[in-house]
Amino acid sequence: MLADNVALGDLVKAAAGPFRLPVEVCKPGPMVTGRFDFKGAQDIPVLLAEKGFSVDFDGTSFRVGCDQAATELQLAGAPDGSPLNPFGARGPAPVAASVRPPEPPTFKAGRIRYRDPSKIVRVLSKMPGLSVIADPDIPGPLLLAGPAAIVDQATAFMRDLDRCPDQLQIEAVVISSSESSERSRGFGVQFREPGNVLIGSYDPLAQATISIPGLRLFLDGLAGSSTLRQNSSFSSRVLLGETVKLVDGQEIPIRAATSVTDRETRADVVYRSIGHKLSLRVDALDDEAVLTVEHELSNQTGSGDLGPSFGTRSTMSTMRVALGRPVMIALSGTDLASKTRSRGLLSRSDATTALKGGIYLVFALKRLVCGGEAEGEDVQPKAAPPHEKRLR
C-alpha cells in the first residue's frame, strides 16, 4: 500500500478493510506518506509505529487519535494565541518529523534454466519487499522488482538455486555364483540259500554287479562337481534426488479368478514378475553420495492346485558411498553340506554333498559435470547482447 500525504485515520481504515475489523477515529491524525506491506492485521500498528505514528489495536478493533498524547499532538497544530492551544504561551508548536520518501523500485531480469520455476518463485517470494514475475509452469524469463539491495540479494540467491543439477554415472553388475560337489560309494554282498532265503543286500542298479549261483555282489560309486557363474551388467545415469530402476526377468501368468457372464465364461489372468528388481535413489551428494539401494530377487519354486508358488529375497539399505570406488552388497548366500553313512549286514555306503551359492550386487558411482562446464565456471552464463546473437 502506497500512501501519499494521507490522513492517518483514512490510511488505517483502508488497511483494515481487507481484514474486516472496525476502526474508531477520534482524531484524523497527521498526514502519512510512505510504502507499507500489511500482510496481517497485527502488521498495521507495528509498521506505522516504525514511522512514528501511534495506532491502538486490541486484537479486534483499531483506535486512531483516541489517546491523550494524540489529542495533545492534534492541539499542537492549532495557531498560536488560540484558546484551544495550551502550548501557545510556551512557544511555537513542535514541527512534525519529516517522512522519508519510499525508495524507487529496481527491476532486474533473470532466467530460470534448470529447476521447477514454481518452486523458485515460491522461495524468492518469501523475501520482504520483493516482487517476482515469472511463468510458474515452464522455465524461462523472470523479473525481480523491489529495493536495489533486496533485488541484488535475490539475484545471487536465485543463481545458487537454479544450478545445473548434479548427475551420477552408475555402473553395476549382478553376479550369480554357485558351486556344488557330491561323492557317494556303496558295496554289498547277498547270499542266496536254497528255498530263496536271502542274506545281505543287493542293488541291481549299481554300476558294477556280479551274480553267480548262490551269490550276488554290487559295487557303486559316484563323484561329480559343477560350477555356475552369471554376470548381468548395466549402466545408467541418475540426477540428484531421482531414482533409477532396473527389472530383469520374465512375467508368469497366474489364473486369478473365473468370470461368468450370460455370454461367456472367461478366466482372469494376472502376471507375476520373477527375476531381479533393482532400484537406486540418490538422496545427497558431496564428496560422498548418500544412496538408497533396494534389490529384490523372485523365482518360481513350485506349482500346486492353487497355482504356482514363489520365493522372494530382498534387501533395502541406505548408505554412504565413496565416488569412484566399487561397493558390494550380498542379496542371498547359501552354504549347504550333508554327509550320510549306512551299514548293513554285508553292505556299507556313504555319501557327501556340498553346495555354495550367492547373488551379489557390485556397483560404482562417478560424478558427471555439466556439458562444457570447467572447474569453477558459472553454470548460468549471462545472456549475450542482441547484436552478438544476430552474428551467431
MARBA-905282 format. One record per residue (C-alpha): x, y negated, z negated; residue number from 0; residue in three letters. Coordinates in Angstrom, 2 decimals. Each point is the difference from the previous one (the first is absolute). Layout:
N
SEDO       x       y       z resi resn
SEDO       X       Y       Z  NUM  Ala
...
# end
This chain:
392
SEDO       x       y       z resi resn
SEDO    0.00    0.00    0.00    0  Met
SEDO    1.42   -3.36    1.08    1  Leu
SEDO   -1.11   -3.09   -1.99    2  Ala
SEDO    0.61   -3.52    1.33    3  Asp
SEDO   -0.91   -2.69   -2.58    4  Asn
SEDO   -2.99    1.96   -1.37    5  Val
SEDO   -1.52   -0.54   -3.44    6  Ala
SEDO    0.93    2.70   -2.51    7  Leu
SEDO   -3.64    0.89   -0.67    8  Gly
SEDO   -0.80    0.42    3.68    9  Asp
SEDO    3.09    2.18    0.49   10  Leu
SEDO   -0.96    2.30   -2.89   11  Val
SEDO   -3.57    0.34    1.35   12  Lys
SEDO    1.32    1.00    3.44   13  Ala
SEDO    2.52    2.43   -1.48   14  Ala
SEDO   -2.55    1.63   -2.37   15  Ala
SEDO   -2.58    0.47    2.77   16  Gly
SEDO    1.32    3.37    1.30   17  Pro
SEDO    0.05    1.37   -3.56   18  Phe
SEDO   -3.58   -1.16   -0.76   19  Arg
SEDO    0.89   -1.59   -3.33   20  Leu
SEDO   -1.69   -3.17   -1.40   21  Pro
SEDO    1.94   -3.28   -0.21   22  Val
SEDO   -0.77   -2.81   -2.48   23  Glu
SEDO    1.46   -3.38    1.05   24  Val
SEDO   -0.09   -2.59   -2.77   25  Cys
SEDO    2.41   -2.33    1.79   26  Lys
SEDO    1.00    0.26    3.66   27  Pro
SEDO    3.63   -0.20   -1.06   28  Gly
SEDO    3.03   -1.22    1.93   29  Pro
SEDO    0.57    0.46    3.72   30  Met
SEDO    1.83    3.18    0.99   31  Val
SEDO    2.22    0.64    3.03   32  Thr
SEDO    1.77    3.30    0.65   33  Gly
SEDO   -0.23    3.57    1.21   34  Arg
SEDO   -1.42    2.79   -2.16   35  Phe
SEDO   -0.45    3.77    0.34   36  Asp
SEDO   -2.81    1.03   -2.36   37  Phe
SEDO   -0.05    3.82    0.12   38  Lys
SEDO   -2.10    0.30   -3.17   39  Gly
SEDO   -2.10   -2.18   -2.30   40  Ala
SEDO    2.75   -0.05   -2.61   41  Gln
SEDO    2.41   -1.50    2.55   42  Asp
SEDO   -2.00   -3.25    0.22   43  Ile
SEDO    0.93   -1.48   -3.44   44  Pro
SEDO    3.54    1.44    0.18   45  Val
SEDO    0.95   -1.45    3.39   46  Leu
SEDO   -1.64   -3.34   -0.77   47  Leu
SEDO    1.82   -0.19   -3.35   48  Ala
SEDO    3.32    0.45    1.81   49  Glu
SEDO   -0.74   -3.27    1.86   50  Lys
SEDO   -1.10   -1.82   -3.20   51  Gly
SEDO   -3.80    0.35    0.23   52  Phe
SEDO   -1.90    1.41   -2.97   53  Ser
SEDO   -2.97    2.34    0.59   54  Val
SEDO   -1.69    2.03   -2.74   55  Asp
SEDO   -0.99    3.59    0.82   56  Phe
SEDO   -1.59    2.38   -2.51   57  Asp
SEDO   -0.29    2.98    2.36   58  Gly
SEDO   -3.57   -0.78    1.11   59  Thr
SEDO   -0.07   -3.74    0.88   60  Ser
SEDO    2.23   -2.99    0.72   61  Phe
SEDO   -0.04   -3.42   -1.74   62  Arg
SEDO    1.59   -3.07    1.57   63  Val
SEDO    0.56   -3.26   -1.92   64  Gly
SEDO   -1.95    1.15   -3.07   65  Cys
SEDO    2.87   -0.20   -2.53   66  Asp
SEDO    1.11   -3.15   -1.89   67  Gln
SEDO    3.34   -0.26    1.85   68  Ala
SEDO   -1.73   -0.03    3.38   69  Ala
SEDO   -2.45   -2.66   -1.22   70  Thr
SEDO    2.84   -2.25   -1.17   71  Glu
SEDO    1.83    0.51    3.28   72  Leu
SEDO   -3.17   -0.95    1.88   73  Gln
SEDO   -0.45   -3.14   -2.16   74  Leu
SEDO    3.62   -0.91    0.55   75  Ala
SEDO   -0.85   -0.62    3.60   76  Gly
SEDO   -2.36   -2.89   -0.88   77  Ala
SEDO    1.28   -3.56    0.67   78  Pro
SEDO    1.73   -1.96   -2.74   79  Asp
SEDO   -2.35   -2.04   -2.22   80  Gly
SEDO   -2.89    2.37    0.53   81  Ser
SEDO   -1.87    0.78   -3.26   82  Pro
SEDO    0.01    3.65    1.10   83  Leu
SEDO    3.81    0.14    0.15   84  Asn
SEDO    1.49    0.43   -3.49   85  Pro
SEDO    3.47   -0.21    1.51   86  Phe
SEDO   -0.52   -3.53    1.40   87  Gly
SEDO    1.57   -1.72   -3.00   88  Ala
SEDO    2.95    2.40   -0.08   89  Arg
SEDO    1.32   -0.69    3.46   90  Gly
SEDO   -0.52    1.24    3.51   91  Pro
SEDO   -1.67    3.31    0.66   92  Ala
SEDO    2.29    2.97    0.52   93  Pro
SEDO    0.90    0.82    3.56   94  Val
SEDO   -1.06    3.47    1.16   95  Ala
SEDO    2.83    2.30    1.03   96  Ala
SEDO    0.52    0.24    3.74   97  Ser
SEDO   -0.87    3.33    1.62   98  Val
SEDO    2.63    1.50    2.30   99  Arg
SEDO   -1.46    0.62    3.46  100  Pro
SEDO   -0.08    3.63    1.09  101  Pro
SEDO    2.93    1.31    1.99  102  Glu
SEDO   -0.85    0.38    3.69  103  Pro
SEDO   -0.18    3.67    1.05  104  Pro
SEDO    2.81    1.66    1.92  105  Thr
SEDO   -0.71    2.50    2.77  106  Phe
SEDO    2.34    2.81    1.00  107  Lys
SEDO   -0.65    2.78    2.49  108  Ala
SEDO    1.23    3.59   -0.38  109  Gly
SEDO   -0.63    3.39    1.50  110  Arg
SEDO   -0.99    3.35   -1.50  111  Ile
SEDO    1.84    2.76    1.84  112  Arg
SEDO   -0.02    3.28   -1.90  113  Tyr
SEDO   -2.33    0.10   -3.00  114  Arg
SEDO   -3.77    0.04   -0.44  115  Asp
SEDO   -0.96   -3.69    0.33  116  Pro
SEDO   -2.93    0.28   -2.40  117  Ser
SEDO    2.34    1.04   -2.84  118  Lys
SEDO    2.51   -2.78    0.71  119  Ile
SEDO   -2.73   -2.65    0.18  120  Val
SEDO   -1.49    1.28   -3.26  121  Arg
SEDO    3.36   -0.24   -1.79  122  Val
SEDO    0.92   -3.45    1.35  123  Leu
SEDO   -3.44   -1.42   -0.86  124  Ser
SEDO    0.80    0.49   -3.69  125  Lys
SEDO    2.58   -2.80    0.11  126  Met
SEDO   -1.53   -3.21   -1.50  127  Pro
SEDO   -0.72   -2.77    2.46  128  Gly
SEDO    0.72    2.11    3.10  129  Leu
SEDO   -2.40    0.58    2.90  130  Ser
SEDO    0.64    2.98    2.31  131  Val
SEDO   -1.55    0.28    3.47  132  Ile
SEDO    0.43    3.30    1.87  133  Ala
SEDO   -1.90    2.80    1.67  134  Asp
SEDO   -0.36    2.70   -2.71  135  Pro
SEDO   -0.54    2.81    2.51  136  Asp
SEDO    3.08   -0.07    2.25  137  Ile
SEDO    3.58   -1.26   -0.47  138  Pro
SEDO    0.66   -3.32    1.65  139  Gly
SEDO    0.40   -3.73   -0.66  140  Pro
SEDO   -0.48   -1.41   -3.49  141  Leu
SEDO   -0.34   -3.60   -1.22  142  Leu
SEDO    0.91   -1.22   -3.49  143  Leu
SEDO   -1.30   -3.33   -1.31  144  Ala
SEDO    0.72   -1.71   -3.31  145  Gly
SEDO    2.67   -1.98   -1.85  146  Pro
SEDO    3.43    0.28    1.61  147  Ala
SEDO    1.65    1.81   -2.94  148  Ala
SEDO   -2.76    2.61   -0.17  149  Ile
SEDO   -0.01    0.53    3.77  150  Val
SEDO    3.76    0.57   -0.02  151  Asp
SEDO   -0.25    2.55   -2.80  152  Gln
SEDO   -2.91    1.75    1.74  153  Ala
SEDO    1.97    0.19    3.26  154  Thr
SEDO    2.99    1.61   -1.71  155  Ala
SEDO   -2.25    2.41   -1.88  156  Phe
SEDO   -1.85    0.96    3.18  157  Met
SEDO    3.27    0.83    1.73  158  Arg
SEDO    0.86    2.35   -2.87  159  Asp
SEDO   -3.41    1.66    0.24  160  Leu
SEDO   -0.16    0.30    3.78  161  Asp
SEDO    3.16    1.99    0.61  162  Arg
SEDO    0.69    2.85    2.36  163  Cys
SEDO   -1.24    3.07   -1.91  164  Pro
SEDO    2.61    2.44   -1.28  165  Asp
SEDO    0.11    3.28    1.89  166  Gln
SEDO    1.61    3.37   -0.69  167  Leu
SEDO    1.13    2.76    2.33  168  Gln
SEDO   -0.86    3.45   -1.41  169  Ile
SEDO    1.80    3.17    1.06  170  Glu
SEDO   -1.41    3.17   -1.59  171  Ala
SEDO    0.40    3.76    0.31  172  Val
SEDO   -2.26    2.68   -1.49  173  Val
SEDO    2.13    3.11   -0.56  174  Ile
SEDO   -1.65    3.42   -0.42  175  Ser
SEDO    2.39    2.72   -1.18  176  Ser
SEDO   -0.42    3.63   -1.09  177  Ser
SEDO    2.30    2.93   -0.61  178  Glu
SEDO   -1.05    3.57   -0.81  179  Ser
SEDO    1.74    3.31   -0.50  180  Ser
SEDO   -1.21    3.45   -0.96  181  Glu
SEDO    1.57    3.37   -0.64  182  Arg
SEDO   -1.55    3.39   -0.85  183  Ser
SEDO    1.09    3.60   -0.13  184  Arg
SEDO   -1.55    3.32   -1.01  185  Gly
SEDO    0.82    3.71   -0.24  186  Phe
SEDO   -2.14    3.05   -0.80  187  Gly
SEDO   -0.10    3.79    0.04  188  Val
SEDO   -3.07    2.23    0.08  189  Gln
SEDO   -0.17    3.78   -0.52  190  Phe
SEDO   -2.82    2.07    1.43  191  Arg
SEDO   -0.76    3.21   -1.83  192  Glu
SEDO   -2.18    2.79    1.31  193  Pro
SEDO   -3.64   -0.88   -0.38  194  Gly
SEDO    0.67   -3.69    0.96  195  Asn
SEDO    1.33   -1.02   -3.40  196  Val
SEDO    1.93   -3.28    0.45  197  Leu
SEDO    2.76   -1.24   -2.28  198  Ile
SEDO    1.53   -3.46    0.58  199  Gly
SEDO   -0.95   -2.81    2.44  200  Ser
SEDO    0.21   -0.48    3.73  201  Tyr
SEDO   -0.54   -3.02    2.30  202  Asp
SEDO   -0.79    1.04    3.57  203  Pro
SEDO    0.50   -3.64    1.20  204  Leu
SEDO    3.58   -0.22   -1.22  205  Ala
SEDO    2.73   -0.77    2.50  206  Gln
SEDO    1.74    3.38   -0.51  207  Ala
SEDO   -1.82    3.25   -0.88  208  Thr
SEDO    1.04    3.68   -0.24  209  Ile
SEDO   -2.55    2.80   -0.11  210  Ser
SEDO    0.87    3.70   -0.37  211  Ile
SEDO   -2.17    2.80   -1.29  212  Pro
SEDO   -0.44   -0.58   -3.70  213  Gly
SEDO    1.89   -3.30   -0.06  214  Leu
SEDO   -0.51   -3.56    1.24  215  Arg
SEDO    2.24   -3.05   -0.51  216  Leu
SEDO   -0.28   -3.68    0.94  217  Phe
SEDO    2.41   -2.90   -0.02  218  Leu
SEDO   -1.15   -3.61    0.56  219  Asp
SEDO    1.83   -3.35    0.05  220  Gly
SEDO   -0.67   -3.58    1.14  221  Leu
SEDO    1.99   -3.25   -0.11  222  Ala
SEDO   -1.00   -3.26    1.66  223  Gly
SEDO    0.32   -3.79   -0.23  224  Ser
SEDO   -1.55   -2.99    1.74  225  Ser
SEDO    0.67   -3.74    0.15  226  Thr
SEDO   -2.28   -2.82    1.18  227  Leu
SEDO    0.85   -3.66    0.62  228  Arg
SEDO   -2.38   -2.57    1.43  229  Gln
SEDO    0.70   -3.74    0.19  230  Asn
SEDO   -2.78   -2.44    0.92  231  Ser
SEDO    1.36   -3.51    0.50  232  Ser
SEDO   -1.66   -3.33    0.68  233  Phe
SEDO    0.92   -3.68    0.18  234  Ser
SEDO   -2.22   -2.99   -0.61  235  Ser
SEDO   -0.10   -3.63   -1.12  236  Arg
SEDO   -2.07   -1.62   -2.72  237  Val
SEDO   -0.54   -3.55   -1.24  238  Leu
SEDO    0.31   -1.01   -3.63  239  Leu
SEDO   -3.25    0.80   -1.82  240  Gly
SEDO   -1.27    2.30    2.77  241  Glu
SEDO   -0.27    3.80    0.31  242  Thr
SEDO    1.26    2.45    2.61  243  Val
SEDO   -1.65    3.43    0.28  244  Lys
SEDO    0.93    3.24    1.73  245  Leu
SEDO   -2.21    3.07    0.54  246  Val
SEDO    1.58    3.16    1.44  247  Asp
SEDO   -2.23    3.07    0.13  248  Gly
SEDO   -3.22    1.30    1.48  249  Gln
SEDO   -3.76   -0.08   -0.57  250  Glu
SEDO   -1.86    3.15   -1.10  251  Ile
SEDO   -3.77    0.18    0.58  252  Pro
SEDO   -2.11    0.97   -3.01  253  Ile
SEDO   -3.70    0.79    0.09  254  Arg
SEDO   -1.59   -2.38   -2.46  255  Ala
SEDO   -3.73    0.65    0.39  256  Ala
SEDO   -2.68    1.20    2.40  257  Thr
SEDO   -2.53   -2.51    1.32  258  Ser
SEDO   -3.36    1.39    1.07  259  Val
SEDO   -2.42   -2.12    2.03  260  Thr
SEDO   -3.03    0.74    2.13  261  Asp
SEDO    2.24    0.03    3.05  262  Arg
SEDO    3.20    1.73   -1.05  263  Glu
SEDO    2.07    1.53   -2.74  264  Thr
SEDO    3.44   -1.60   -0.16  265  Arg
SEDO    3.01    0.70   -2.20  266  Ala
SEDO    1.57   -3.20   -1.35  267  Asp
SEDO    3.77    0.08    0.13  268  Val
SEDO    2.54   -2.09   -1.91  269  Val
SEDO    3.72   -0.05    0.59  270  Tyr
SEDO    2.71    0.37   -2.62  271  Arg
SEDO    3.50   -1.23    0.74  272  Ser
SEDO    2.95    2.19   -0.95  273  Ile
SEDO    3.70   -0.79    0.23  274  Gly
SEDO    1.94   -3.04   -1.18  275  His
SEDO   -1.46   -3.35   -1.01  276  Lys
SEDO    2.53   -2.71   -0.78  277  Leu
SEDO   -0.71   -3.55   -1.15  278  Ser
SEDO    2.55   -2.71   -0.91  279  Leu
SEDO   -0.84   -3.50   -1.26  280  Arg
SEDO    2.56   -2.78   -0.56  281  Val
SEDO   -1.00   -1.88   -3.16  282  Asp
SEDO    3.02   -2.31   -0.42  283  Ala
SEDO    3.29   -0.67    1.77  284  Leu
SEDO    3.26   -1.65   -1.04  285  Asp
SEDO    3.39    1.68   -0.38  286  Asp
SEDO   -2.06    3.14   -0.64  287  Glu
SEDO   -3.47    1.02    1.14  288  Ala
SEDO   -2.87    1.04   -2.26  289  Val
SEDO   -1.69    2.82    1.88  290  Leu
SEDO   -3.09    2.11   -0.66  291  Thr
SEDO    0.27    3.42    1.66  292  Val
SEDO   -2.88    2.49    0.29  293  Glu
SEDO    0.66    3.40    1.60  294  His
SEDO   -2.55    2.80    0.33  295  Glu
SEDO    0.35    3.51    1.41  296  Leu
SEDO   -3.12    2.08    0.68  297  Ser
SEDO   -0.32    3.44    1.59  298  Asn
SEDO   -2.57    2.74    0.41  299  Gln
SEDO    0.52    2.80   -2.50  300  Thr
SEDO   -2.85    2.34    0.93  301  Gly
SEDO   -3.56    0.45    1.13  302  Ser
SEDO   -3.08    1.38   -1.74  303  Gly
SEDO   -3.75    0.22    0.29  304  Asp
SEDO   -0.35   -3.69   -0.89  305  Leu
SEDO    2.64   -1.10    2.50  306  Gly
SEDO    3.73   -0.66    0.01  307  Pro
SEDO    1.94   -0.88   -3.13  308  Ser
SEDO    2.84   -2.50   -0.14  309  Phe
SEDO    3.02   -0.70   -2.12  310  Gly
SEDO    1.23   -3.55   -0.55  311  Thr
SEDO    3.09   -1.43   -1.64  312  Arg
SEDO    0.66   -3.72   -0.25  313  Ser
SEDO    2.17   -2.55   -1.70  314  Thr
SEDO   -0.39   -3.75   -0.47  315  Met
SEDO    2.65   -2.26   -1.52  316  Ser
SEDO    1.08   -3.64   -0.07  317  Thr
SEDO    3.75   -0.56   -0.03  318  Met
SEDO    2.84   -2.41    0.63  319  Arg
SEDO    1.91    0.88    3.16  320  Val
SEDO    3.40   -1.36    1.00  321  Ala
SEDO    0.10   -1.15    3.61  322  Leu
SEDO    2.15    2.06    2.34  323  Gly
SEDO    0.28    3.02   -2.35  324  Arg
SEDO   -1.88    3.27    0.52  325  Pro
SEDO   -2.52    1.07   -2.63  326  Val
SEDO   -1.39    3.52   -0.46  327  Met
SEDO   -3.33    1.05   -1.52  328  Ile
SEDO   -0.87    3.67   -0.52  329  Ala
SEDO   -3.63    0.72    0.78  330  Leu
SEDO   -0.02    3.72   -0.79  331  Ser
SEDO    2.57    2.56   -1.00  332  Gly
SEDO   -0.48    3.74   -0.54  333  Thr
SEDO    2.50    2.50   -1.41  334  Asp
SEDO   -1.22    3.60   -0.24  335  Leu
SEDO    1.95    3.09   -1.07  336  Ala
SEDO   -1.31    3.51   -0.74  337  Ser
SEDO    1.60    3.34   -0.77  338  Lys
SEDO   -1.74    3.37   -0.41  339  Thr
SEDO    1.29    3.46   -0.92  340  Arg
SEDO   -1.74    3.34   -0.21  341  Ser
SEDO    1.06    3.54   -0.87  342  Arg
SEDO   -1.82    3.25    0.55  343  Gly
SEDO    0.66    3.65   -0.74  344  Leu
SEDO    2.27    0.41    2.99  345  Leu
SEDO   -0.09   -3.55    1.51  346  Ser
SEDO    1.33   -3.49   -0.54  347  Arg
SEDO   -0.66   -3.39    1.68  348  Ser
SEDO    0.74   -3.70   -0.55  349  Asp
SEDO   -0.82   -3.25    1.85  350  Ala
SEDO    1.26   -3.60   -0.28  351  Thr
SEDO   -1.58   -3.10    1.57  352  Thr
SEDO    1.18   -3.64   -0.13  353  Ala
SEDO   -1.67   -3.05    1.54  354  Leu
SEDO    1.00   -3.67   -0.02  355  Lys
SEDO   -1.95   -2.72    1.76  356  Gly
SEDO   -0.70   -3.72   -0.17  357  Gly
SEDO   -1.15   -3.10    1.86  358  Ile
SEDO    1.94   -3.24   -0.37  359  Tyr
SEDO   -0.47   -3.57    1.18  360  Leu
SEDO    3.21   -1.89    0.84  361  Val
SEDO   -0.26   -3.64    1.10  362  Phe
SEDO    2.03   -3.21    0.21  363  Ala
SEDO   -0.98   -3.67    0.33  364  Leu
SEDO    1.59   -2.84    1.94  365  Lys
SEDO   -0.94   -3.67   -0.02  366  Arg
SEDO   -0.78   -1.53    3.40  367  Leu
SEDO    0.50   -3.73    0.58  368  Val
SEDO   -2.29   -2.03    2.20  369  Cys
SEDO    0.83   -0.19    3.69  370  Gly
SEDO    2.80   -2.48    0.68  371  Gly
SEDO    0.33   -0.89   -3.69  372  Glu
SEDO    3.53   -0.54   -1.23  373  Ala
SEDO    1.07   -0.02   -3.61  374  Glu
SEDO   -1.35   -3.13   -1.68  375  Gly
SEDO   -1.89   -1.14    3.09  376  Glu
SEDO   -3.36   -1.70   -0.48  377  Asp
SEDO   -2.73    2.47    0.96  378  Val
SEDO   -2.42   -2.80    0.95  379  Gln
SEDO    1.86   -2.25    2.49  380  Pro
SEDO   -1.26   -3.47    0.69  381  Lys
SEDO   -2.11   -0.52    3.08  382  Ala
SEDO    1.85   -1.40    3.00  383  Ala
SEDO   -0.96   -3.47    1.32  384  Pro
SEDO   -2.48   -0.06    2.90  385  Pro
SEDO    2.65   -0.86    2.64  386  His
SEDO    2.16    2.98   -1.05  387  Glu
SEDO   -2.98    2.31    0.37  388  Lys
SEDO   -0.58   -1.26    3.52  389  Arg
SEDO    3.64    0.61    0.90  390  Leu
SEDO   -0.33    3.58   -1.10  391  Arg
# end
